[in-house]
Amino acid sequence: MLRIYAGNLPSDVTEQEFTQLFAEHGRVRSIELARDIFTGRCRGFGFVEMEGHEARAAIGALNGRTLRGNSLRVSEERPRGKKGGGRRR
């Protein structure tokens, strides 16, 4: 199972539209759209979970694809590194 990051999404994208976009390339296990607390509109990014080979196919097909004038950025999610790391004195 791979978790995919999708960025530069239109603010009016719906969960159904987001799911259908990825479902063209395989079974979508789960989705998560980042939404603004006050307006409920998409904050421009979201995450999708798919099986490995299907996820890689979706990344290859959707990265750079245009959705309502926005060029999508689609990649495998990378874990965030620890901040800092230096010693305090």
Backbone as ProteinMPNN parsed JSONL, in Angstrom:
{"seq_chain_A": "MLRIYAGNLPSDVTEQEFTQLFAEHGRVRSIELARDIFTGRCRGFGFVEMEGHEARAAIGALNGRTLRGNSLRVSEERPRGKKGGGRRR", "coords_chain_A": {"N_chain_A": [[0.849, -1.174, 0.0], [0.624, 2.145, -0.929], [0.98, 5.572, -0.113], [-0.115, 8.42, -1.631], [0.787, 11.716, -2.526], [-1.007, 14.497, -3.62], [-0.83, 17.517, -5.139], [-1.473, 21.059, -5.754], [-4.157, 21.235, -6.326], [-7.41, 22.262, -7.54], [-9.369, 24.659, -5.7], [-12.04, 24.078, -5.543], [-12.392, 21.364, -5.87], [-14.017, 18.215, -5.536], [-14.585, 15.445, -3.242], [-15.54, 13.222, -4.598], [-14.803, 13.758, -7.284], [-12.032, 13.835, -6.975], [-11.514, 11.207, -6.149], [-12.393, 9.778, -8.446], [-10.538, 10.628, -10.319], [-8.193, 9.259, -9.591], [-9.142, 6.655, -9.565], [-9.226, 5.807, -12.16], [-6.908, 4.488, -12.547], [-6.728, 2.337, -10.887], [-7.754, 0.591, -7.852], [-8.956, 2.684, -5.388], [-8.086, 2.978, -2.12], [-8.324, 4.724, 0.067], [-9.046, 8.225, 0.617], [-8.009, 11.567, 1.335], [-8.728, 14.805, 1.636], [-7.266, 17.922, 2.176], [-8.835, 20.367, 3.971], [-10.074, 23.718, 4.347], [-10.791, 25.045, 7.501], [-12.786, 26.942, 7.997], [-14.115, 27.6, 5.546], [-14.461, 25.183, 4.246], [-13.475, 24.528, 1.82], [-11.16, 22.985, -0.485], [-7.729, 22.903, 0.399], [-5.821, 22.753, -1.491], [-4.346, 20.444, -1.626], [-4.038, 16.854, -1.206], [-4.362, 13.385, -0.135], [-3.951, 10.004, -1.219], [-4.56, 6.541, -0.938], [-3.353, 3.64, -2.4], [-2.787, 0.394, -3.96], [0.588, -0.711, -4.502], [1.608, -1.09, -7.329], [-0.51, 0.001, -8.762], [-0.612, 2.541, -7.683], [1.864, 3.593, -8.522], [1.391, 3.655, -11.271], [-0.674, 5.538, -11.371], [0.653, 7.807, -10.386], [2.56, 8.216, -12.423], [0.859, 8.754, -14.594], [-0.708, 10.946, -13.769], [0.885, 13.023, -12.757], [1.676, 16.263, -13.506], [-0.515, 16.507, -15.139], [-3.277, 18.47, -16.267], [-5.822, 19.97, -14.397], [-8.653, 21.676, -14.499], [-7.174, 24.014, -15.207], [-5.063, 23.92, -13.424], [-1.844, 22.613, -12.97], [-1.215, 19.473, -11.949], [0.613, 18.158, -9.156], [1.902, 15.197, -8.443], [3.006, 12.649, -6.371], [4.836, 10.067, -4.594], [4.158, 9.921, -1.171], [6.389, 11.36, 1.098], [7.968, 10.676, 4.161], [8.01, 13.07, 6.774], [10.95, 14.685, 7.858], [12.829, 14.876, 10.95], [12.764, 17.926, 12.698], [15.23, 20.406, 13.363], [17.678, 18.916, 15.171], [20.168, 19.666, 15.91], [22.447, 20.325, 18.683], [21.503, 22.01, 21.649], [22.829, 24.77, 23.35]], "CA_chain_A": [[0.0, 0.0, 0.0], [1.374, 3.395, -1.014], [0.24, 6.81, 0.129], [0.246, 9.36, -2.693], [0.529, 13.142, -2.307], [-1.481, 15.216, -4.803], [-0.818, 18.944, -4.843], [-1.922, 22.055, -6.717], [-5.546, 20.922, -6.669], [-8.316, 23.416, -7.511], [-10.015, 24.792, -4.385], [-13.414, 23.579, -5.587], [-12.414, 19.934, -6.175], [-14.836, 17.438, -4.601], [-14.035, 14.131, -2.912], [-15.926, 12.314, -5.675], [-13.958, 14.065, -8.436], [-10.671, 13.446, -6.59], [-11.494, 9.74, -6.179], [-12.513, 9.336, -9.837], [-9.273, 10.935, -10.983], [-7.252, 8.179, -9.296], [-9.775, 5.366, -9.826], [-8.921, 5.445, -13.542], [-5.643, 3.74, -12.555], [-6.788, 1.217, -9.948], [-8.672, 0.708, -6.71], [-8.612, 3.694, -4.386], [-8.384, 2.449, -0.781], [-8.814, 5.837, 0.881], [-8.634, 9.563, 0.209], [-8.067, 12.596, 2.379], [-8.509, 16.142, 1.105], [-7.033, 18.941, 3.203], [-9.885, 21.376, 3.821], [-10.044, 24.899, 5.198], [-11.709, 24.873, 8.63], [-13.898, 27.884, 7.961], [-14.867, 27.593, 4.287], [-14.688, 23.818, 3.795], [-12.889, 24.354, 0.49], [-9.885, 22.274, -0.533], [-6.562, 23.76, 0.606], [-4.895, 22.6, -2.611], [-3.625, 19.172, -1.632], [-4.722, 15.723, -0.602], [-3.631, 12.123, -0.113], [-4.682, 8.843, -1.72], [-3.89, 5.266, -0.694], [-3.603, 2.637, -3.436], [-1.786, -0.662, -4.015], [1.85, -0.23, -5.05], [1.724, -0.976, -8.782], [-1.556, 0.927, -9.21], [-0.196, 3.872, -7.24], [2.929, 4.057, -9.411], [0.749, 3.966, -12.555], [-1.405, 6.796, -11.183], [1.647, 8.88, -10.269], [3.108, 8.45, -13.755], [-0.158, 9.301, -15.494], [-1.346, 12.182, -13.299], [1.837, 14.087, -12.445], [1.757, 17.225, -14.595], [-1.807, 16.601, -15.828], [-3.998, 19.703, -15.951], [-7.185, 19.849, -13.893], [-9.234, 23.027, -14.447], [-6.143, 25.048, -15.297], [-3.966, 23.681, -12.476], [-0.964, 21.494, -13.295], [-1.125, 18.666, -10.729], [1.888, 17.596, -8.683], [1.543, 13.92, -7.836], [4.201, 11.874, -6.036], [4.718, 9.222, -3.41], [4.34, 10.72, 0.043], [7.655, 11.138, 1.792], [7.833, 11.015, 5.588], [8.675, 14.31, 7.197], [12.13, 14.483, 8.692], [12.815, 15.585, 12.227], [13.252, 19.305, 12.628], [16.314, 20.677, 14.3], [18.71, 17.911, 15.096], [21.393, 20.172, 16.513], [22.447, 20.426, 20.147], [21.331, 23.347, 22.224], [23.847, 25.082, 24.371]], "C_chain_A": [[0.895, 1.238, 0.0], [0.443, 4.569, -0.761], [0.786, 7.841, -0.856], [-0.124, 10.774, -2.27], [0.073, 13.736, -3.635], [-1.588, 16.69, -4.445], [-1.25, 19.791, -6.024], [-3.327, 21.731, -7.234], [-6.383, 22.197, -6.69], [-9.056, 23.468, -6.166], [-11.441, 24.256, -4.374], [-13.507, 22.092, -5.935], [-13.234, 19.204, -5.111], [-14.164, 16.097, -4.323], [-14.342, 13.132, -4.022], [-15.027, 12.52, -6.898], [-12.515, 13.609, -8.187], [-10.52, 11.923, -6.657], [-11.515, 9.227, -7.617], [-11.225, 9.562, -10.62], [-8.279, 9.784, -10.804], [-7.82, 6.803, -9.622], [-9.57, 4.903, -11.266], [-7.706, 4.516, -13.618], [-5.625, 2.579, -11.568], [-7.746, 1.5, -8.808], [-8.137, 1.712, -5.685], [-9.037, 3.157, -3.029], [-8.93, 3.542, 0.14], [-8.33, 7.154, 0.286], [-8.75, 10.498, 1.404], [-7.744, 13.93, 1.712], [-8.291, 17.095, 2.265], [-8.032, 20.066, 2.957], [-9.676, 22.533, 4.797], [-11.116, 24.743, 6.269], [-12.964, 25.732, 8.476], [-14.746, 27.772, 6.697], [-15.215, 26.188, 3.812], [-14.112, 23.525, 2.421], [-11.536, 23.647, 0.595], [-8.727, 23.271, -0.389], [-5.497, 23.554, -0.477], [-4.101, 21.311, -2.622], [-4.445, 18.094, -0.95], [-3.873, 14.472, -0.701], [-4.549, 10.996, -0.563], [-3.88, 7.602, -1.343], [-4.343, 4.274, -1.747], [-2.542, 1.55, -3.311], [-0.572, -0.154, -4.787], [1.906, -0.04, -6.546], [0.676, -0.021, -9.354], [-1.186, 2.362, -8.849], [0.887, 4.431, -8.158], [2.375, 4.416, -10.793], [0.023, 5.306, -12.467], [-0.442, 7.976, -11.103], [2.191, 9.238, -11.651], [2.12, 9.138, -14.694], [-0.654, 10.68, -15.08], [-0.385, 13.318, -12.99], [1.994, 14.992, -13.671], [0.461, 17.374, -15.389], [-2.544, 17.863, -15.367], [-5.426, 19.388, -15.509], [-7.717, 21.258, -13.662], [-8.173, 24.126, -14.357], [-4.981, 24.884, -14.337], [-3.153, 22.47, -12.917], [-0.703, 20.704, -12.01], [0.302, 18.226, -10.433], [1.534, 16.338, -7.9], [2.809, 13.116, -7.609], [3.92, 10.978, -4.839], [4.975, 10.094, -2.189], [5.666, 10.35, 0.685], [7.473, 11.514, 3.249], [8.585, 12.299, 5.904], [9.861, 13.972, 8.082], [11.991, 15.236, 9.996], [13.375, 16.979, 12.029], [14.361, 19.477, 13.655], [17.426, 19.668, 14.145], [20.005, 18.358, 15.738], [21.286, 20.225, 18.027], [22.215, 21.86, 20.571], [22.382, 23.555, 23.271], [23.338, 26.103, 25.318]], "O_chain_A": [[1.804, 1.362, 0.821], [-0.726, 4.554, -1.147], [1.989, 8.099, -0.905], [-1.204, 11.01, -1.726], [0.703, 13.502, -4.666], [-2.348, 17.066, -3.553], [-1.376, 19.302, -7.147], [-3.638, 21.926, -8.409], [-6.1, 23.126, -5.934], [-9.333, 22.427, -5.569], [-11.995, 24.006, -3.304], [-14.59, 21.606, -6.263], [-13.158, 19.534, -3.927], [-13.286, 15.664, -5.07], [-13.505, 12.292, -4.353], [-14.544, 11.549, -7.481], [-11.864, 13.066, -9.079], [-9.519, 11.415, -7.161], [-10.74, 8.337, -7.968], [-10.873, 8.764, -11.488], [-7.606, 9.386, -11.755], [-7.064, 5.879, -9.924], [-9.728, 3.717, -11.558], [-7.498, 3.839, -14.625], [-4.604, 1.906, -11.43], [-8.453, 2.508, -8.798], [-7.015, 1.589, -5.193], [-10.222, 2.906, -2.807], [-9.876, 3.316, 0.895], [-7.341, 7.197, -0.446], [-9.494, 10.242, 2.351], [-6.615, 14.154, 1.276], [-9.05, 17.078, 3.235], [-8.073, 20.646, 1.872], [-9.177, 22.355, 5.908], [-12.24, 24.345, 5.961], [-14.069, 25.291, 8.792], [-15.972, 27.843, 6.772], [-16.168, 26.015, 3.052], [-14.241, 22.412, 1.911], [-10.864, 23.706, 1.624], [-8.749, 24.348, -0.985], [-4.403, 24.112, -0.39], [-3.278, 21.092, -3.51], [-5.402, 18.369, -0.225], [-2.789, 14.494, -1.284], [-5.757, 11.023, -0.326], [-2.651, 7.612, -1.422], [-5.538, 4.081, -1.969], [-1.524, 1.741, -2.646], [-0.696, 0.735, -5.63], [2.218, 1.056, -7.01], [0.946, 0.687, -10.324], [-1.423, 3.285, -9.627], [0.84, 5.602, -8.534], [2.837, 5.372, -11.417], [0.1, 6.116, -13.391], [-0.697, 9.028, -11.69], [2.274, 10.414, -12.008], [2.501, 9.997, -15.489], [-0.986, 11.5, -15.935], [-0.802, 14.476, -12.963], [2.396, 14.535, -14.741], [0.35, 18.272, -16.225], [-2.437, 18.264, -14.208], [-6.141, 18.634, -16.169], [-7.283, 21.95, -12.741], [-8.27, 25.041, -13.538], [-4.006, 25.631, -14.421], [-3.718, 21.415, -13.207], [-0.051, 21.201, -11.093], [1.089, 17.958, -11.341], [0.939, 16.411, -6.825], [3.599, 12.918, -8.532], [2.9, 11.117, -4.163], [5.899, 10.906, -2.179], [6.014, 9.174, 0.797], [6.888, 12.554, 3.553], [9.658, 12.564, 5.361], [9.789, 13.092, 8.939], [11.145, 16.121, 10.134], [14.337, 17.181, 11.287], [14.413, 18.783, 14.67], [18.049, 19.584, 13.087], [20.852, 17.531, 16.075], [20.192, 20.178, 18.589], [22.677, 22.801, 19.925], [22.773, 22.632, 23.985], [24.047, 26.494, 26.245]]}, "name": "protein", "num_of_chains": 1, "seq": "MLRIYAGNLPSDVTEQEFTQLFAEHGRVRSIELARDIFTGRCRGFGFVEMEGHEARAAIGALNGRTLRGNSLRVSEERPRGKKGGGRRR"}
